[in-house]
Amino acid sequence: MLTIDPKEVSTGKVHHYLLGAVGPRPICFASTMDLEGNANLSPFSFFNCFSANPPILVFSVARRVRDNTTKHTLHNVRETGEVVVNIVNYSIVQQMSLASTEYPDGVDEFLKAGLTKVKSDLVKPFRVKESPVQLECKVKEVMAMGDEAGAGNLIICEVVKMHISRDVLDDEGAIDQHKIDQVARMGGNWYTRANQGMFEVPKPLHNLGMGVDKIPDEIRLSTILTGNDLGKLGNVEQLPEEGMIKEFMRERWEELDMVATGDRQRIHRRAQEYLHEDRVDEAWKLLLAK
């Protein structure tokens, strides 16, 4: 058995061992707002509920291991004392992952991830329309676990209003655990889908995804491509060049016919097949072919 003293290895190693061992972890998709009214949206997997009366949620925003900096979410909850916790299900998991990209200050992750803002009733941060359950919260306390890299900050918040999609309710008005189709975080790139099993979502840490907002309208407003599909497309840093597209299309007779006839529905369906196989570059080449 491998035995480790956390004080004798790097914080990064401790972090990875903990993430690999403690799971699956529910995901807090936290929506906050700064004092100037700028929206922020970011996921955290150190999260759970701890009380029903009063209804209390706790999630942790850790200091970055690599440089000991802190995240916008932490700054915002300290300044405003408000947050909306949006529950993540499978239909928005790719968009949630894209929102975790560390965009510069002032960039709106709602736009980048292609998610819809909905005004809250009792707090200022927006809700995520696509989330099956949205919990408006008032922050009761922020507890710093330390000031070194990797230290968590426990955000204890009270749910002041709940919003639940009727699509995930059963005939008796309870949340149907199959319909809600939740996902949870595991180690590395791995997630688990509660009603099916494990799947992988590459973390957007080594590139700055261009975002769903930069996808051409003809693609972004597709009636075929889903939010998850758009999340994968928006996670690329740059689009393929024209020469690469022509090379890709050479001798692809069926796809050349789709492009020549302008059959965008067939093109989008084929691109979706590529996306489901994680062949994102090929999907982009087909979508951009002329």
DADA-V626299 format. One record per backbone hydrogen bond with DSSP energy under -0.5 kcal/mol. NH is the residue of the N-H (numbers start at 0). CO is the residue of the C=O. E is the energy in kcal/mol with one decimal. If there is no record, write none. Layout:
BEGIN
NH,CO,E
NH,CO,E
END
This chain:
BEGIN
2,0,-0.5
5,3,-0.7
7,4,-2.8
8,5,-0.7
13,9,-2.1
14,10,-2.8
15,11,-2.3
16,12,-2.5
17,13,-2.5
18,14,-2.4
19,15,-2.0
20,16,-1.8
21,17,-3.0
22,20,-1.0
23,184,-0.6
24,184,-2.8
27,25,-0.5
27,43,-3.4
28,26,-0.8
28,85,-1.5
29,27,-1.1
29,41,-2.4
30,83,-2.8
31,29,-0.5
31,39,-2.5
33,37,-2.0
36,33,-1.8
39,31,-2.3
41,29,-2.2
43,27,-1.9
46,44,-1.2
47,57,-1.9
49,55,-2.6
50,55,-1.1
52,53,-0.8
55,50,-1.9
55,53,-0.7
56,156,-2.8
57,47,-2.6
58,154,-1.7
59,45,-2.3
60,152,-1.9
61,59,-0.7
62,150,-2.9
63,68,-2.9
67,63,-2.2
74,70,-1.7
75,71,-2.8
76,72,-2.5
77,73,-1.8
78,74,-1.8
79,75,-3.0
80,75,-0.5
80,76,-1.6
82,136,-1.9
83,30,-2.3
84,134,-2.6
85,28,-2.4
85,83,-0.7
86,132,-2.8
87,26,-0.6
89,180,-2.5
91,88,-1.7
92,89,-1.1
95,91,-2.7
96,92,-2.2
97,93,-2.2
98,94,-2.0
99,95,-0.7
99,96,-1.1
100,97,-1.7
102,100,-2.0
106,103,-2.0
108,106,-0.8
111,107,-1.9
112,108,-2.5
113,109,-0.7
113,110,-0.7
114,109,-2.5
117,126,-1.8
126,117,-3.3
128,115,-2.5
128,126,-0.7
130,127,-1.5
131,86,-0.5
133,162,-2.8
134,84,-2.8
135,133,-0.6
135,160,-2.5
136,82,-2.4
137,157,-2.3
138,80,-2.7
139,155,-2.9
140,155,-1.7
142,153,-2.8
143,141,-0.6
144,151,-2.9
149,62,-1.1
150,147,-2.1
153,142,-2.6
154,58,-3.5
154,152,-0.5
155,140,-2.9
155,153,-0.7
156,56,-2.8
156,154,-0.6
157,137,-3.0
158,54,-2.4
159,135,-3.0
160,135,-1.3
162,133,-2.2
164,131,-2.9
167,164,-1.5
168,165,-1.4
169,173,-2.9
172,169,-1.8
175,167,-3.1
176,174,-0.6
179,175,-2.4
180,176,-0.5
182,87,-1.4
183,191,-2.3
184,24,-3.2
185,189,-2.3
189,186,-2.1
190,198,-3.0
191,183,-2.3
192,196,-3.8
193,181,-2.5
193,191,-0.6
195,192,-2.6
196,192,-1.6
198,190,-2.0
200,188,-3.0
204,202,-1.9
205,202,-0.6
208,206,-0.9
209,235,-2.9
210,233,-3.0
211,111,-4.6
212,110,-0.6
213,210,-1.3
214,211,-1.6
218,215,-1.5
219,215,-3.0
220,216,-2.9
221,218,-1.7
229,225,-2.5
230,226,-2.3
231,227,-1.9
232,228,-2.2
233,229,-2.8
234,230,-0.5
234,231,-0.9
235,232,-1.1
244,240,-1.9
245,241,-2.4
246,242,-2.1
247,243,-2.1
248,244,-2.2
249,245,-1.1
251,248,-2.2
252,250,-1.3
255,251,-2.7
256,252,-2.0
257,253,-1.7
258,254,-2.2
259,255,-2.8
260,256,-2.3
261,257,-0.6
261,258,-0.7
262,257,-2.1
263,261,-1.7
266,262,-2.0
267,263,-2.8
268,264,-2.2
269,265,-2.5
270,266,-2.7
271,267,-2.2
272,268,-1.8
273,269,-1.9
274,270,-2.4
275,271,-2.4
276,272,-1.0
276,273,-0.6
277,274,-1.8
278,273,-3.1
279,277,-0.8
282,278,-2.0
283,279,-2.4
284,280,-2.1
285,281,-2.2
286,282,-2.5
287,283,-2.0
288,284,-0.7
288,285,-0.9
END
